[in-house]
């Protein structure tokens, strides 16, 4: 997987519009040469981050940027990499494919040598061939659709568990809770549809009955049809795999329609805004599949204090993963002694038990984690925040 070859011929069509810019942009190179400033001998080593700072998922953008910036600040305070400081260059992808393509092209022209962003899978997917063609490795902190892995691009690495691993946690919890009938609702985005499909496949393999599968259109205010279906079919557990904006409305409307089963949500809905949208009294039976946030991690008190000093607020979802994404790529650049694509990719593949919040990191052959690290979280009625409910151990 270390051979650097163009892949636009088999890449996503959304990247085609980027070709003119890519052809004139400098590819990342070694510490002694390459792109504009990020890969040259002098100046900062530029890391790019795409995240949502506008749109319905904008809450996550600040968490990701602040977590990444904290790692950058720590590495720079320790002397940087071979005496060169890191610089985080951030662009808004709005969790939108078209916006993400434009933002990725901008990062390429700004001379980044690696990408440490990616929240929404549907927005991250079309950026893969852009960064690949420009010779920019990606350490993706949040987006985790299996479609990211299926592209088989050599420079793509995931440090969040995959959709398959998240679905496995959902099925494990369904069985553990005694559920025999389940249902899924997705919003047709790449992440959501992939997670729902994987959950259905694993649930059926585990002997659970899938009552129904539904798809809704994001951005609407009325989900009465699917709410009525839930109340009518009465599955023991329904898995909503979309984002919190729609999820909060669906759980409220389904409850009003008479649904009393467990409402499990994917990691795209794990945010305090879910409870805010659903309203008081509507989140008692809401649980989520998620990787642990800083407040759930033993010994993270000092890190939380450092984050709060930087950001002026508490860390949220994907702040630790973004922090680790910077540390992982920085370690690879340091080990490679270069920002040249093949050498950095080889160094990433060669990482062994690198310390991260998710545990010792060694990438699998397909550049994913060997274990997803997903747990079950519930909503604290006093704050609306998600808290650890079940670590699925034992």
VEXDOKE-382739 format. One record per residue (C-alpha): residue number from 1; z, x, y. Coordinates in steps of 0.02 Angstrom, whole numbers, plus 50000, padded with zeros to 5 digits. Each point is the difference from the previous one (the first is absolute). Example, Ala and Ser with C-alpha at 12.3 -4.5 7.8 and 13.67 -1.06 7.14 Angstrom:
<r resi="1" pz="50390" px="50615" py="49775"/>
<r resi="2" pz="49967" px="50069" py="50172"/>
// end
This chain:
<r resi="1" pz="50000" px="50000" py="50000"/>
<r resi="2" pz="49995" px="50152" py="50115"/>
<r resi="3" pz="49812" px="49999" py="50027"/>
<r resi="4" pz="49955" px="49940" py="50174"/>
<r resi="5" pz="49848" px="49884" py="49991"/>
<r resi="6" pz="49937" px="49862" py="50117"/>
<r resi="7" pz="50035" px="49826" py="49935"/>
<r resi="8" pz="49925" px="49882" py="50128"/>
<r resi="9" pz="49867" px="49946" py="49875"/>
<r resi="10" pz="50132" px="49913" py="49896"/>
<r resi="11" pz="50125" px="49964" py="50138"/>
<r resi="12" pz="50042" px="49838" py="50085"/>
<r resi="13" pz="49864" px="49927" py="50110"/>
<r resi="14" pz="50115" px="49989" py="50150"/>
<r resi="15" pz="49994" px="50189" py="50016"/>
<r resi="16" pz="49812" px="50003" py="50026"/>
<r resi="17" pz="50019" px="49968" py="50186"/>
<r resi="18" pz="50104" px="50157" py="50012"/>
<r resi="19" pz="49865" px="50120" py="49939"/>
<r resi="20" pz="49928" px="50047" py="50169"/>
<r resi="21" pz="50171" px="50051" py="50065"/>
<r resi="22" pz="50048" px="50088" py="49840"/>
<r resi="23" pz="49843" px="50107" py="50000"/>
<r resi="24" pz="50041" px="50071" py="50171"/>
<r resi="25" pz="50187" px="50020" py="49972"/>
<r resi="26" pz="50073" px="50165" py="49943"/>
<r resi="27" pz="50069" px="50000" py="49824"/>
<r resi="28" pz="50175" px="50065" py="49972"/>
<r resi="29" pz="50011" px="50180" py="49946"/>
<r resi="30" pz="50123" px="50140" py="49970"/>
<r resi="31" pz="50135" px="50058" py="50118"/>
<r resi="32" pz="49870" px="50126" py="50059"/>
<r resi="33" pz="49862" px="49874" py="50032"/>
<r resi="34" pz="49940" px="49820" py="49990"/>
<r resi="35" pz="50013" px="49846" py="50110"/>
<r resi="36" pz="50026" px="49985" py="50186"/>
<r resi="37" pz="50179" px="50058" py="50024"/>
<r resi="38" pz="50093" px="49942" py="49846"/>
<r resi="39" pz="49919" px="50125" py="49882"/>
<r resi="40" pz="49971" px="50147" py="50119"/>
<r resi="41" pz="50104" px="50158" py="50010"/>
<r resi="42" pz="50092" px="49944" py="50155"/>
<r resi="43" pz="50076" px="49840" py="50061"/>
<r resi="44" pz="50093" px="49866" py="49902"/>
<r resi="45" pz="49956" px="49943" py="49825"/>
<r resi="46" pz="49952" px="49819" py="50027"/>
<r resi="47" pz="50049" px="49864" py="49878"/>
<r resi="48" pz="49925" px="49827" py="50023"/>
<r resi="49" pz="50086" px="49834" py="49970"/>
<r resi="50" pz="49919" px="49829" py="49993"/>
<r resi="51" pz="50126" px="49859" py="50005"/>
<r resi="52" pz="50011" px="49823" py="50070"/>
<r resi="53" pz="50066" px="49999" py="50178"/>
<r resi="54" pz="49921" px="49833" py="50043"/>
<r resi="55" pz="49970" px="49842" py="49899"/>
<r resi="56" pz="50113" px="49909" py="49879"/>
<r resi="57" pz="50061" px="50159" py="49912"/>
<r resi="58" pz="50039" px="50099" py="50159"/>
<r resi="59" pz="50185" px="50013" py="49957"/>
<r resi="60" pz="49960" px="50131" py="49869"/>
<r resi="61" pz="49901" px="50115" py="50115"/>
<r resi="62" pz="50151" px="50060" py="50098"/>
<r resi="63" pz="50101" px="50029" py="49841"/>
<r resi="64" pz="49861" px="50107" py="49930"/>
<r resi="65" pz="49967" px="50098" py="50159"/>
<r resi="66" pz="50184" px="50036" py="50030"/>
<r resi="67" pz="50029" px="50055" py="49821"/>
<r resi="68" pz="49850" px="50116" py="50006"/>
<r resi="69" pz="50048" px="50068" py="50172"/>
<r resi="70" pz="50175" px="50039" py="49937"/>
<r resi="71" pz="49927" px="50109" py="49863"/>
<r resi="72" pz="49882" px="50084" py="50124"/>
<r resi="73" pz="50145" px="50038" py="50117"/>
<r resi="74" pz="50105" px="50072" py="49859"/>
<r resi="75" pz="49860" px="50112" py="49936"/>
<r resi="76" pz="49960" px="50061" py="50177"/>
<r resi="77" pz="50183" px="50037" py="50033"/>
<r resi="78" pz="49998" px="50106" py="49843"/>
<r resi="79" pz="49852" px="50104" py="50062"/>
<r resi="80" pz="49855" px="49888" py="49951"/>
<r resi="81" pz="49873" px="50063" py="49873"/>
<r resi="82" pz="49963" px="50185" py="50015"/>
<r resi="83" pz="50060" px="49991" py="50180"/>
<r resi="84" pz="49889" px="49853" py="50046"/>
<r resi="85" pz="50075" px="49833" py="50050"/>
<r resi="86" pz="49948" px="49833" py="49927"/>
<r resi="87" pz="49936" px="49862" py="50112"/>
<r resi="88" pz="49994" px="49815" py="49949"/>
<r resi="89" pz="49847" px="49908" py="50065"/>
<r resi="90" pz="50020" px="49811" py="49984"/>
<r resi="91" pz="49871" px="49861" py="50009"/>
<r resi="92" pz="50018" px="49811" py="49979"/>
<r resi="93" pz="49904" px="49924" py="49853"/>
<r resi="94" pz="50073" px="49826" py="50033"/>
<r resi="95" pz="50000" px="49973" py="49811"/>
<r resi="96" pz="49815" px="49961" py="50022"/>
<r resi="97" pz="49854" px="50083" py="49910"/>
<r resi="98" pz="49884" px="50009" py="50150"/>
<r resi="99" pz="50135" px="50067" py="50115"/>
<r resi="100" pz="50052" px="50125" py="49867"/>
<r resi="101" pz="49823" px="50071" py="49983"/>
<r resi="102" pz="49990" px="50027" py="50188"/>
<r resi="103" pz="50174" px="50077" py="50006"/>
<r resi="104" pz="49963" px="50115" py="49852"/>
<r resi="105" pz="49843" px="50064" py="50085"/>
<r resi="106" pz="50101" px="50035" py="50157"/>
<r resi="107" pz="50127" px="50101" py="49900"/>
<r resi="108" pz="49859" px="50102" py="49923"/>
<r resi="109" pz="49929" px="50042" py="50171"/>
<r resi="110" pz="50174" px="50046" py="50061"/>
<r resi="111" pz="50005" px="50139" py="49870"/>
<r resi="112" pz="50134" px="49944" py="49878"/>
<r resi="113" pz="50013" px="50101" py="49840"/>
<r resi="114" pz="50091" px="49869" py="49895"/>
<r resi="115" pz="50042" px="49814" py="50003"/>
<r resi="116" pz="50178" px="49938" py="49972"/>
<r resi="117" pz="49970" px="49816" py="50039"/>
<r resi="118" pz="49945" px="49840" py="49914"/>
<r resi="119" pz="50100" px="49838" py="49994"/>
<r resi="120" pz="49883" px="49855" py="49959"/>
<r resi="121" pz="49892" px="50040" py="49849"/>
<r resi="122" pz="49856" px="49895" py="50067"/>
<r resi="123" pz="49997" px="50105" py="50158"/>
<r resi="124" pz="50030" px="50164" py="49909"/>
<r resi="125" pz="49861" px="49980" py="49871"/>
<r resi="126" pz="49852" px="50017" py="50121"/>
<r resi="127" pz="50077" px="50157" py="50075"/>
<r resi="128" pz="49999" px="50094" py="49834"/>
<r resi="129" pz="49816" px="50051" py="50004"/>
<r resi="130" pz="50012" px="50045" py="50185"/>
<r resi="131" pz="50141" px="50124" py="49972"/>
<r resi="132" pz="49922" px="50058" py="49836"/>
<r resi="133" pz="49834" px="50042" py="50081"/>
<r resi="134" pz="50090" px="50090" py="50142"/>
<r resi="135" pz="50101" px="50105" py="49877"/>
<r resi="136" pz="50168" px="49924" py="50047"/>
<r resi="137" pz="50129" px="49975" py="49862"/>
<r resi="138" pz="50106" px="49842" py="50006"/>
<r resi="139" pz="50182" px="49977" py="49952"/>
<r resi="140" pz="50020" px="49811" py="50012"/>
<r resi="141" pz="50179" px="49942" py="50029"/>
<r resi="142" pz="49989" px="49811" py="49982"/>
<r resi="143" pz="49832" px="49926" py="49945"/>
<r resi="144" pz="50004" px="49989" py="49811"/>
<r resi="145" pz="49859" px="49891" py="49935"/>
<r resi="146" pz="49927" px="50060" py="49836"/>
<r resi="147" pz="49831" px="49995" py="50088"/>
<r resi="148" pz="50053" px="50156" py="50096"/>
<r resi="149" pz="50018" px="50092" py="49836"/>
<r resi="150" pz="49840" px="49929" py="49926"/>
<r resi="151" pz="49896" px="50087" py="50133"/>
<r resi="152" pz="50042" px="50164" py="49910"/>
<r resi="153" pz="49985" px="50104" py="50157"/>
<r resi="154" pz="50076" px="50174" py="49981"/>
<r resi="155" pz="50097" px="50003" py="50162"/>
<r resi="156" pz="50092" px="49834" py="49982"/>
<r resi="157" pz="50184" px="50005" py="49950"/>
<r resi="158" pz="50123" px="49853" py="49996"/>
<r resi="159" pz="50187" px="50023" py="50025"/>
<r resi="160" pz="50039" px="49815" py="49986"/>
<r resi="161" pz="49997" px="49919" py="49829"/>
<r resi="162" pz="49837" px="49915" py="49952"/>
<r resi="163" pz="49967" px="49815" py="49987"/>
<r resi="164" pz="50010" px="50014" py="49811"/>
<r resi="165" pz="50174" px="50076" py="50012"/>
<r resi="166" pz="50057" px="49869" py="50125"/>
<r resi="167" pz="49935" px="49859" py="49891"/>
<r resi="168" pz="50093" px="50076" py="49853"/>
<r resi="169" pz="50163" px="49989" py="50099"/>
<r resi="170" pz="49962" px="49817" py="50040"/>
<r resi="171" pz="49970" px="49958" py="49817"/>
<r resi="172" pz="50156" px="50095" py="49949"/>
<r resi="173" pz="50103" px="49898" py="50122"/>
<r resi="174" pz="49919" px="49836" py="49945"/>
<r resi="175" pz="50049" px="50036" py="49820"/>
<r resi="176" pz="50173" px="50060" py="50049"/>
<r resi="177" pz="50031" px="49840" py="50100"/>
<r resi="178" pz="49949" px="49891" py="49854"/>
<r resi="179" pz="49839" px="49934" py="50074"/>
<r resi="180" pz="49873" px="49935" py="49876"/>
<r resi="181" pz="49870" px="49929" py="50120"/>
<r resi="182" pz="49932" px="50093" py="50151"/>
<r resi="183" pz="49867" px="49978" py="50134"/>
<r resi="184" pz="49915" px="50111" py="50128"/>
<r resi="185" pz="49939" px="49972" py="50178"/>
<r resi="186" pz="49895" px="50132" py="50088"/>
<r resi="187" pz="49907" px="50011" py="50165"/>
<r resi="188" pz="49837" px="50076" py="49932"/>
<r resi="189" pz="50029" px="50170" py="50084"/>
<r resi="190" pz="49975" px="50154" py="49891"/>
<r resi="191" pz="50186" px="50036" py="49982"/>
<r resi="192" pz="50052" px="49820" py="49972"/>
<r resi="193" pz="49863" px="49952" py="49876"/>
<r resi="194" pz="50023" px="50161" py="49902"/>
<r resi="195" pz="50188" px="49976" py="49986"/>
<r resi="196" pz="49981" px="49818" py="49946"/>
<r resi="197" pz="49870" px="50044" py="49869"/>
<r resi="198" pz="50108" px="50138" py="49928"/>
<r resi="199" pz="50152" px="49885" py="49995"/>
<r resi="200" pz="49904" px="49864" py="49907"/>
<r resi="201" pz="49932" px="50124" py="49872"/>
<r resi="202" pz="50170" px="50076" py="49967"/>
<r resi="203" pz="50090" px="49832" py="50000"/>
<r resi="204" pz="49881" px="49929" py="49869"/>
<r resi="205" pz="50017" px="50158" py="49895"/>
<r resi="206" pz="50189" px="49978" py="50008"/>
<r resi="207" pz="49986" px="49822" py="49934"/>
<r resi="208" pz="50032" px="49909" py="50164"/>
<r resi="209" pz="49901" px="49843" py="50040"/>
<r resi="210" pz="49900" px="50010" py="50161"/>
<r resi="211" pz="50005" px="49823" py="50073"/>
<r resi="212" pz="49869" px="50032" py="50133"/>
<r resi="213" pz="49920" px="50129" py="50114"/>
<r resi="214" pz="49965" px="49954" py="50181"/>
<r resi="215" pz="49917" px="50086" py="50147"/>
<r resi="216" pz="50033" px="49955" py="50182"/>
<r resi="217" pz="49917" px="50049" py="50162"/>
<r resi="218" pz="50108" px="50113" py="50109"/>
<r resi="219" pz="50034" px="49953" py="50180"/>
<r resi="220" pz="50016" px="49813" py="49975"/>
<r resi="221" pz="50151" px="49893" py="50042"/>
<r resi="222" pz="49988" px="49867" py="49864"/>
<r resi="223" pz="50017" px="50045" py="49816"/>
<r resi="224" pz="50045" px="49826" py="49943"/>
<r resi="225" pz="49874" px="50000" py="49857"/>
<r resi="226" pz="50075" px="50150" py="49910"/>
<r resi="227" pz="50177" px="49942" py="50046"/>
<r resi="228" pz="49966" px="49832" py="49916"/>
<r resi="229" pz="49927" px="50087" py="49848"/>
<r resi="230" pz="50157" px="50105" py="49981"/>
<r resi="231" pz="50110" px="49846" py="50012"/>
<r resi="232" pz="49891" px="49911" py="49872"/>
<r resi="233" pz="49979" px="50141" py="49872"/>
<r resi="234" pz="50181" px="50061" py="50018"/>
<r resi="235" pz="49979" px="50178" py="49933"/>
<r resi="236" pz="50164" px="50093" py="49974"/>
<r resi="237" pz="49938" px="50137" py="50114"/>
<r resi="238" pz="49856" px="50018" py="50122"/>
<r resi="239" pz="49939" px="50171" py="50059"/>
<r resi="240" pz="49931" px="50003" py="50177"/>
<r resi="241" pz="49902" px="50162" py="50019"/>
<r resi="242" pz="49944" px="49986" py="50182"/>
<r resi="243" pz="50087" px="50040" py="50164"/>
<r resi="244" pz="50154" px="49929" py="50085"/>
<r resi="245" pz="49911" px="49897" py="50133"/>
<r resi="246" pz="49925" px="49881" py="49870"/>
<r resi="247" pz="50140" px="50026" py="49873"/>
<r resi="248" pz="50134" px="49934" py="50116"/>
<r resi="249" pz="49899" px="49843" py="50033"/>
<r resi="250" pz="49960" px="49971" py="49817"/>
<r resi="251" pz="50180" px="50013" py="49942"/>
<r resi="252" pz="50055" px="49879" py="50136"/>
<r resi="253" pz="49865" px="49873" py="49962"/>
<r resi="254" pz="50022" px="50017" py="49812"/>
<r resi="255" pz="50187" px="49972" py="50016"/>
<r resi="256" pz="49972" px="49847" py="50107"/>
<r resi="257" pz="49878" px="49937" py="49869"/>
<r resi="258" pz="50135" px="50014" py="49865"/>
<r resi="259" pz="49971" px="50169" py="49917"/>
<r resi="260" pz="50167" px="50071" py="49939"/>
<r resi="261" pz="49947" px="50150" py="49896"/>
<r resi="262" pz="50012" px="50185" py="50042"/>
<r resi="263" pz="49883" px="50061" py="50137"/>
<r resi="264" pz="49958" px="50183" py="49968"/>
<r resi="265" pz="49901" px="50096" py="50132"/>
<r resi="266" pz="49906" px="50165" py="49997"/>
<r resi="267" pz="50042" px="50148" py="50109"/>
<r resi="268" pz="49882" px="49942" py="50139"/>
<r resi="269" pz="50123" px="49859" py="50037"/>
<r resi="270" pz="50159" px="50102" py="49995"/>
<r resi="271" pz="50053" px="49995" py="50182"/>
<r resi="272" pz="50134" px="49908" py="50099"/>
<r resi="273" pz="49862" px="49900" py="50084"/>
<r resi="274" pz="49974" px="49907" py="49835"/>
<r resi="275" pz="50169" px="49912" py="50020"/>
<r resi="276" pz="49966" px="49972" py="50185"/>
<r resi="277" pz="49836" px="49911" py="49961"/>
<r resi="278" pz="50070" px="49902" py="49851"/>
<r resi="279" pz="50152" px="49942" py="50100"/>
<r resi="280" pz="50184" px="49975" py="49961"/>
<r resi="281" pz="50038" px="49931" py="49829"/>
<r resi="282" pz="49830" px="50042" py="49924"/>
<r resi="283" pz="50028" px="50174" py="49927"/>
<r resi="284" pz="50140" px="49973" py="49874"/>
<r resi="285" pz="49881" px="50017" py="49852"/>
<r resi="286" pz="49885" px="50131" py="50077"/>
<r resi="287" pz="49994" px="50171" py="49918"/>
<r resi="288" pz="49878" px="50145" py="50016"/>
<r resi="289" pz="49929" px="50148" py="49906"/>
<r resi="290" pz="50021" px="50155" py="50104"/>
<r resi="291" pz="50038" px="50185" py="50001"/>
<r resi="292" pz="50170" px="50040" py="50072"/>
<r resi="293" pz="50024" px="50008" py="50188"/>
<r resi="294" pz="50114" px="50133" py="50078"/>
<r resi="295" pz="50152" px="49885" py="50006"/>
<r resi="296" pz="49986" px="49977" py="49811"/>
<r resi="297" pz="49993" px="50187" py="49963"/>
<r resi="298" pz="50162" px="50091" py="49965"/>
<r resi="299" pz="50025" px="50150" py="50113"/>
<r resi="300" pz="49872" px="49948" py="50132"/>
<r resi="301" pz="50127" px="49977" py="50139"/>
<r resi="302" pz="49956" px="50161" py="50093"/>
<r resi="303" pz="49814" px="49964" py="49989"/>
<r resi="304" pz="50029" px="49824" py="50068"/>
<r resi="305" pz="50099" px="50072" py="50145"/>
<r resi="306" pz="49860" px="50123" py="50040"/>
<r resi="307" pz="49872" px="49860" py="49993"/>
<r resi="308" pz="50102" px="49890" py="50116"/>
<r resi="309" pz="50018" px="50144" py="50123"/>
<r resi="310" pz="49811" px="50022" py="50002"/>
<r resi="311" pz="49947" px="49818" py="49996"/>
<r resi="312" pz="50143" px="49911" py="50085"/>
<r resi="313" pz="50011" px="49876" py="49857"/>
<r resi="314" pz="50030" px="49986" py="49814"/>
<r resi="315" pz="49870" px="50061" py="49875"/>
<r resi="316" pz="49903" px="49867" py="49907"/>
<r resi="317" pz="49877" px="49987" py="49855"/>
<r resi="318" pz="49886" px="50150" py="49972"/>
<r resi="319" pz="50093" px="50113" py="50121"/>
<r resi="320" pz="50059" px="50111" py="49858"/>
<r resi="321" pz="49831" px="49999" py="49912"/>
<r resi="322" pz="49915" px="50052" py="50163"/>
<r resi="323" pz="50130" px="50136" py="50024"/>
<r resi="324" pz="49965" px="50063" py="49825"/>
<r resi="325" pz="49811" px="49989" py="50023"/>
<r resi="326" pz="50011" px="50128" py="50140"/>
<r resi="327" pz="50115" px="50111" py="49899"/>
<r resi="328" pz="49886" px="49992" py="49848"/>
<r resi="329" pz="49841" px="50047" py="50093"/>
<r resi="330" pz="50093" px="50134" py="50099"/>
<r resi="331" pz="50061" px="50078" py="49839"/>
<r resi="332" pz="49824" px="49997" py="49928"/>
<r resi="333" pz="49927" px="50084" py="50156"/>
<r resi="334" pz="50138" px="50129" py="49994"/>
<r resi="335" pz="49971" px="50036" py="49815"/>
<r resi="336" pz="49812" px="50008" py="50026"/>
<r resi="337" pz="50015" px="50111" py="50152"/>
<r resi="338" pz="49854" px="49898" py="50064"/>
<r resi="339" pz="49943" px="49830" py="50061"/>
<r resi="340" pz="49839" px="50015" py="49899"/>
<r resi="341" pz="49973" px="49841" py="49899"/>
<r resi="342" pz="49985" px="50071" py="49824"/>
<r resi="343" pz="50148" px="50116" py="50022"/>
<r resi="344" pz="50113" px="49864" py="50069"/>
<r resi="345" pz="49949" px="49879" py="49862"/>
<r resi="346" pz="50037" px="50133" py="49869"/>
<r resi="347" pz="50170" px="50030" py="50080"/>
<r resi="348" pz="50039" px="49813" py="49999"/>
<r resi="349" pz="49952" px="49990" py="49817"/>
<r resi="350" pz="50111" px="50150" py="49967"/>
<r resi="351" pz="50158" px="49929" py="50077"/>
<r resi="352" pz="50140" px="49993" py="49872"/>
<r resi="353" pz="50157" px="49898" py="50025"/>
<r resi="354" pz="49987" px="50007" py="50190"/>
<r resi="355" pz="50153" px="49916" py="50073"/>
<r resi="356" pz="49966" px="49830" py="50080"/>
<r resi="357" pz="50099" px="49842" py="50035"/>
<r resi="358" pz="49919" px="49923" py="49846"/>
<r resi="359" pz="50057" px="50145" py="49893"/>
<r resi="360" pz="49917" px="50160" py="49937"/>
<r resi="361" pz="49812" px="49985" py="50031"/>
<r resi="362" pz="49866" px="50062" py="49881"/>
<r resi="363" pz="49832" px="49913" py="50015"/>
<r resi="364" pz="49916" px="49927" py="49846"/>
<r resi="365" pz="49819" px="50041" py="49958"/>
<r resi="366" pz="49942" px="49852" py="50105"/>
<r resi="367" pz="50107" px="50057" py="50148"/>
<r resi="368" pz="50132" px="49864" py="49986"/>
<r resi="369" pz="50186" px="50003" py="49962"/>
<r resi="370" pz="50056" px="50004" py="49820"/>
<r resi="371" pz="50124" px="49861" py="50040"/>
<r resi="372" pz="49987" px="49865" py="50132"/>
<r resi="373" pz="50184" px="49995" py="50048"/>
<r resi="374" pz="49995" px="49813" py="50036"/>
<r resi="375" pz="50160" px="49900" py="50010"/>
<r resi="376" pz="50042" px="49818" py="50036"/>
<r resi="377" pz="50063" px="49959" py="50174"/>
<r resi="378" pz="50074" px="49840" py="50069"/>
<r resi="379" pz="50028" px="49934" py="50176"/>
<r resi="380" pz="50168" px="50019" py="50087"/>
<r resi="381" pz="50030" px="49827" py="50076"/>
<r resi="382" pz="50099" px="50076" py="50145"/>
<r resi="383" pz="49864" px="50120" py="50059"/>
<r resi="384" pz="49839" px="49944" py="49916"/>
<r resi="385" pz="49974" px="50178" py="49939"/>
<r resi="386" pz="49955" px="50038" py="49820"/>
<r resi="387" pz="50137" px="50087" py="49901"/>
<r resi="388" pz="50009" px="50072" py="49825"/>
<r resi="389" pz="50023" px="49863" py="49870"/>
<r resi="390" pz="49956" px="50080" py="49833"/>
<r resi="391" pz="49944" px="50179" py="49965"/>
<r resi="392" pz="49925" px="49941" py="49833"/>
<r resi="393" pz="50096" px="50135" py="49908"/>
<r resi="394" pz="50072" px="49935" py="49838"/>
// end
